[in-house]
Amino acid sequence: MVKAFSVASWNVEHFHGHHERVENVSSFLKYQDPDLFALYEVSGSEVFSKMVERFPGYTFQITEGPQTQEILIGVRNTLTAFITQKIQFKAGATYMRPGQLVTITEDRVNYSLLFLHLSSGTNPRGMGLRDEMLHKAVKFRHVLDKAYGGRHTANYLFLGDLNTMGMEYPFDRDIVPETELRKWDTWASRYYGMKRLEKSYDKTWNGSSSSSLEPSNLDHVYAAKHLKFKRFRSKKVENRHIDVDVRGWVDEQTVQSQDRWIDEHSDHSLLYFEVQKVV
């Protein structure tokens, strides 16, 4: 199978003008050599100028609005891409990030990727905002199918920091993160022909050893079932292969080195995958 393009998706928490951290993040991202990347929680002009400097062969677009944390998209100039800001993925909340829809055209075939950074929080409002946006993200497959020729024809993916952290509620009415994910896995598969791609590590967020919170499974990629991906060797299970390679603090072998990586880069690891050409 032949690669169409590679993708990196990474939440770089509170990514702004600290020079050393900007250098660390840009170097790590450069090493991945993605054709298309999305960075979440971007703020500050130094980040944008550093990305332009370190990635001279890329075109960039960043979300706009009253929110303070943006999504920055970079696309290698060898790809044909159309980028649209999707404000309907703000759930009516003024300061939420809009989505970024990137349509890549490769050998006359369109691939649509919707990058999202959804509401965090384990209270009912936080989960409610996430629930509405995930509902819209899955149903967007139907919109694209109409445009591209019929049911389950669109080459569609949605991905990013989906913040699937469940909900805390009194009187033993909590919703654990696994239940929140199971809802969307079932709904996406049953009605829209989509699946959540398996990652080399489930837990992508880590607040470091000083945090009272356990590492969490927050970053995901959902894709149309007919799409194919490069298979990476699992780092956890022998003779098993997966679609999304998680890279970052998860690769550090000690708690001390994980803490250092988190401090120098981000509390999220990066997701990397390669889409194979549709023939």
C-alpha positions, 0 to 999 in steps of 0.5 A: 500500500502507498502512503497518501500523507502523514499526520501529527496531532498534538496538544501543547498545553498553554503553548506561548512565548517561552523561548526554550519550550517553543524550541523544544516543541518545534524540534520534536515536531520537526523530527516526526516529519509530518505532511500535515500537523495540528497543534492545540492550545497555541497562543502568542506570536512567537509560536507562529513565527517559530513554526514558519521559521522551522517549517519553511516548506509548509502553509499555515492557518490558525483559528480566529475568534475571542478564544485565547487558545487556538488550533494551528494547522501546518500543511506541506506545500507538496500537498493540495489542501483547502482549510476551513474554520468550522464555527459550528463546533463551538457548541454556542460557547463563545470562548470555545475553539472552533474546529479546523476542517482540512481537505487534502486532495491526493491523486484526485481523491479528497480526504477530509480531516476535522481537527477538534479541541473539545471542552474539558471538565468532569462536571455536567456542563463540560461533558454536555459541551463535549457530547454535543460536539462529538455528536456533530463531528460524527454526523458530519460524515453524513454531510460529506457523504452527500457531497462525495457520492452517497452513504459511507463514501467520504474519506473522513476523519475527526481527531484531536484532544477530545477530552473524554474524561467522563463526568462526576455526579452525586449519588453514584451517578458518575459516568466513567471515561470508558463509558463516554468513549463506548457511547461514541464508538458504538454510535459512530460504528453502527450509524456512520461507518466509522471507528476509533483507531487503536493507539500504541498507548491508550493514555496520552495525557500525564500531569506528571508525578506531582499531579493528583490525577492519573494519566488519561485517555484524552486524544483520539482519531476516528476514521471511516472504516474503509480507510487504511493506515500504516501499521505500527508495531505495538509497544505493549503487546508482542506481534500486535500492530496498531494504526496510531503511534503515540510519541512523547512522554510515553516513550520515557522509561522512568518517572523522572524522565517523563516529568522532565519531558512533560516540563520541556514539551507538553503534558500530552504525547503526540499522535502520529499516523499515515493514511494510505491511498484510496484506490 
